[in-house]
């Protein structure tokens, strides 16, 4: 039994300190190959200090020993001394048996520093040396994918997929599916996703989301149903799955999923709003309103949900609920002027003209560039007998809509009537 074998047995027996001492003594008079072998044992034991000393000793004797430089570079990387590692790796020259590995490691280091172009150049040199080396295709694909050059990454992943389904723990079809999707090639992406036989929730979610965005709702539903079989508590999926069911006309399934979603993700305002919107389609209007109002309670400025309630109340001719919502339940002052306008119209319908005028004036301060509003406000002022102000508002409207001859004629008639009244 040689000394190294003896040291290894000592390590297995738990006599690590004694083994390290024996290896250190052996290294003093050992040849280069033995020293490298001892160094690797030091590294495996996590003793970087001893390994570093021995490697530097080797490089004093053999300054061009590339294996020692690779090992020392690994130690420097682990110790967050990337610049030193780069210097060591750049010393390994073309023609050296370890040159290819040095290029790949350099590319990793430059990529970690955000120097993607430099990293790509190193890998392309490596690709020229070993065009069929799978690790280089994988490294190029990953580099280009991470730097957002998806169209270029696809080339290398497609080549890699001809020989393997998985590399370094990465499913190549899954990576291709993502790359095609991010490059805007959704059909190609779906094709790759459909080849996957996976129960991984993240992959299934991305697959379903891509299908959903491509309006392939039946595929999205299949992917997300499978996801929920694998992992019921996956809050992100309920919102989109309920919408996919809705798009397919599966309202009961959409309703059940949306209501599960609010339990899974109770602080998601969009989940509450979607649940309310879908619930209304089942005819449960009171429950629907409660759900939407919970969304608004999470965000008092959730304008989409507010508009939904306003429009629904309008369809029901329920102006009192609009007034209550916009005066008692939310503060509409920070919101878009359309809410003051809706409030004004509700007051007008309820014949509460003083409050309507006040709401119209508040809306005017916010949306006086909206032609539909100006026309409506002008008509309201006429009805209220405020002809002079109505004419001013209608003049503003005609500046924005000079081709509306009906309003021009209407305004002229108002002027004539107003003049007759004055005289």
Residue pairs with C-beta under 8 A, 6 or more apart in sequence:
1 9
3 22
3 23
3 26
4 23
4 26
4 34
4 37
4 38
4 41
6 22
7 19
7 22
7 23
7 26
7 41
8 19
8 41
10 16
10 18
10 19
10 22
11 19
11 41
11 45
16 45
20 42
20 45
20 47
20 50
23 38
23 41
23 42
24 50
26 34
26 38
27 34
27 35
27 38
27 54
27 57
30 38
32 58
32 61
32 62
32 65
35 54
35 57
35 58
36 58
36 67
36 68
36 71
38 54
39 51
39 54
39 55
39 58
39 68
39 71
40 71
42 48
42 50
42 51
42 54
43 51
43 71
43 74
43 75
48 75
48 78
48 79
51 71
51 75
52 72
52 75
55 68
55 71
55 72
55 75
56 72
58 65
58 68
59 65
59 68
59 69
59 72
62 68
64 91
64 96
66 92
66 96
66 97
66 98
66 99
66 102
67 98
69 88
69 89
69 91
69 92
69 98
69 102
70 89
70 92
70 98
70 101
70 102
70 105
72 88
73 84
73 85
73 88
73 89
73 102
73 105
74 85
74 105
76 82
76 84
76 85
76 88
77 85
77 105
77 109
82 109
82 112
82 113
85 105
85 109
86 106
86 109
86 110
89 102
89 105
89 106
89 109
90 102
90 106
92 98
92 99
92 102
93 99
96 102
99 129
100 126
100 129
100 130
100 133
103 122
103 123
103 125
103 126
103 129
104 122
104 123
104 126
104 135
104 136
104 139
106 119
106 122
107 119
107 120
107 122
107 123
107 126
107 139
107 143
108 119
108 139
109 119
110 116
110 118
110 119
110 122
111 119
111 143
111 146
116 143
116 146
116 147
119 143
120 140
120 143
120 144
123 136
123 139
123 140
123 143
124 140
126 133
126 136
126 139
127 133
127 136
127 137
127 140
130 136
134 160
134 163
134 164
134 167
135 167
137 156
137 157
137 159
137 160
138 156
138 160
138 167
138 168
138 170
140 153
140 156
141 153
141 155
141 156
141 157
141 160
141 175
142 153
142 170
143 153
144 150
144 152
144 153
144 156
145 153
145 157
145 175
145 178
145 179
148 182
150 179
150 180
150 182
150 183
151 183
153 179
154 176
154 179
154 180
154 183
157 172
157 175
157 176
157 179
158 176
160 167
160 172
161 172
161 173
161 176
164 172
165 171
165 172
165 173
166 172
171 196
171 198
171 203
173 192
173 193
173 195
173 196
174 192
174 193
174 196
174 198
174 203
176 189
176 192
177 189
177 190
177 192
177 193
177 196
177 206
177 207
177 210
178 189
178 206
179 189
180 186
180 188
180 189
180 192
181 189
181 206
181 210
186 210
186 213
186 214
187 214
189 210
190 207
190 210
190 211
190 214
190 216
190 219
193 203
193 206
193 207
193 210
193 211
193 223
194 219
196 203
196 207
198 204
199 226
199 230
200 230
201 227
201 230
201 231
201 234
204 223
204 224
204 226
204 227
204 230
205 223
205 224
205 227
205 234
205 236
205 237
207 219
207 223
208 219
208 220
208 221
208 222
208 223
208 224
208 227
208 237
208 240
208 241
208 244
209 220
209 240
211 217
211 219
211 220
211 223
212 220
212 240
212 243
212 244
215 247
217 244
217 247
217 248
218 248
220 240
220 241
220 244
221 241
221 244
221 245
221 248
224 237
224 240
224 241
224 244
225 241
227 234
227 237
228 234
228 237
228 241
233 264
234 264
235 261
235 264
235 265
235 268
236 265
238 257
238 258
238 260
238 261
238 264
238 265
238 271
239 258
239 261
239 265
239 268
239 270
239 271
239 274
241 257
242 254
242 255
242 257
242 258
242 261
242 274
242 275
242 278
243 254
243 274
245 251
245 253
245 254
245 257
246 254
246 278
246 281
251 278
251 281
251 282
252 282
254 278
254 281
255 278
255 279
255 281
255 282
258 271
258 274
258 275
258 278
258 279
259 275
259 279
261 268
261 271
261 274
261 275
262 268
262 271
262 272
262 275
262 291
262 294
265 271
267 298
269 295
269 296
269 298
269 299
269 302
269 305
270 295
271 295
272 291
272 292
272 294
272 295
272 298
273 291
273 292
273 295
273 302
273 304
273 305
273 308
275 291
276 288
276 289
276 290
276 291
276 292
276 293
276 294
276 295
276 305
276 308
277 288
277 292
277 308
279 287
279 288
279 291
280 288
280 312
285 312
285 316
288 312
289 309
289 312
292 305
292 308
292 309
293 309
293 329
295 302
295 305
296 302
296 305
296 306
296 309
296 329
296 330
300 330
300 331
301 334
301 335
303 335
303 336
303 339
306 325
306 330
306 335
306 339
307 338
309 325
310 322
310 325
310 326
310 339
310 342
313 319
313 321
313 322
313 325
314 322
319 346
319 347
319 349
319 350
320 346
320 350
322 342
322 343
322 346
323 343
323 346
323 347
323 350
326 332
326 339
326 342
326 343
326 346
327 343
332 339
332 340
332 343
333 362
336 366
336 367
337 362
337 363
337 364
337 365
337 366
337 367
337 370
337 373
338 363
338 367
338 373
340 359
340 360
340 362
340 363
340 366
341 359
341 360
341 363
341 367
341 373
341 376
343 359
343 363
344 356
344 357
344 359
344 360
344 363
344 377
344 380
345 356
345 376
347 353
347 355
347 356
347 359
348 356
348 380
353 384
356 380
357 380
357 384
360 377
360 380
360 381
363 373
363 377
364 373
364 377
364 393
367 373
368 374
368 396
369 400
371 397
371 400
371 401
374 393
374 394
374 396
374 397
374 400
375 394
375 397
375 407
377 393
378 390
378 393
378 394
378 397
379 390
381 387
381 389
381 390
381 393
382 390
382 414
387 414
387 417
387 418
387 421
388 418
390 414
391 411
391 414
391 415
391 418
394 407
394 410
394 411
394 414
395 411
397 404
397 407
398 404
398 407
398 408
398 411
401 407
